[in-house]
Amino acid sequence: MDAQLPDVAAGRRFYGGLFGWSFEERADGSGLWARLDGEPVAGLAPKTDGRMPTVWTVYFATPDVAALGRRIRDAGGQLVSAPLGAGRLGTGALAADPEGAVFGLWQAGGHRGFGTRRGPGTFVWAELYARDTGAANAFYGGLFTDALFGPGATPEVGRAAVTEVFAEGMPPHFLVHFGVPDCAAGLERVTRLGGRVQAEPFVTSYGTVGVVTDDQGASFALLERAPGKGGREAAAER
């Protein structure tokens, strides 16, 4: 996953202060790798078009990004950006489902993805907030071998109706979740660093969630896992 930000240096200060990440420049100068204990956990990239939103994007792995892009169009979605090579790292693209929720595609080369996840300061969950959850089940279940939101689903993705958390006018979107040991303490740290709380903590089957924005407006969530709940058990209850 990565964040497209107007000010990458400010993002470095915010997320370094929030999660204790360290950073290194990408070899091609396109942004920063974020690391925790030396392992890659995310990327920060400058927005190339000021008209684009300031967002976090989650990427789904695929062995053939061009073929998956064609299947997305055939299923009623669209490609927001055509597949673009990133040297030896791999090939990426941005897509949108029929309701407009944007997600990434990644055909790995030298960069396989997360070096660590499911812990504090790392990716633990992605929630799709959709208007028509049945249509979302059909769209994503038809794209991927294991349906994301049904029996046997991946333990790291869920979906819910937009109005369960957000105002009715909020567009469908994916919301990335970072693990924290204490959600309330994490929200306090976000506000101290210049971010804001978008949705006060609420309890789910997979833990306590607070939705926030960083100091540049990118939304994400903090997730304090329910005691004894890992991703697989949580997915089974969704």
C-alpha angles and dihedrals in degrees: 000000000000141000122230105213137177090223116032093181090057089048089053091055094045099047094036088056094044102044105013092246122166121212142213132187116255112246092241093050093243096128141293138313111223115214136187117198087348096304124115113251105161147342133241116206134177117249109250093198121042090208091065119093123258101245150146113243127201118210126213118213119240133171090220117028094183093053092047090049090057091050090050091055092045089053093053100267128110142224110247091189128014120244110286126190120232097198114257092343096078143260126291139186139175122234138177130213121231091274093051102256106151124221136162134244122211129191102192126228116158093340110070098178132252117024089198135003144159093061139089112304094014139091112286106157146003119206122197111212106202137172095219107035093182091056089048090053091052096045098048094035088056093051101049131050092233111047107240097221106031140067111320091021125161109272093229105059133062138165136217139168114277092235093059088079110000138054116274092254094059110113120234112273147151116257118202118215126210121202120246130174092224121024096197092051090047092054091051090052091050092055092045088055093052101266126117140226112252098179124015116237116291131181122244133173089263099046145287115319132195120185117215143163126226123235090277098048103262110144124223138145137241115220125199104192119235110249109277093004118128125177096268094052091046093050090052090058098047 
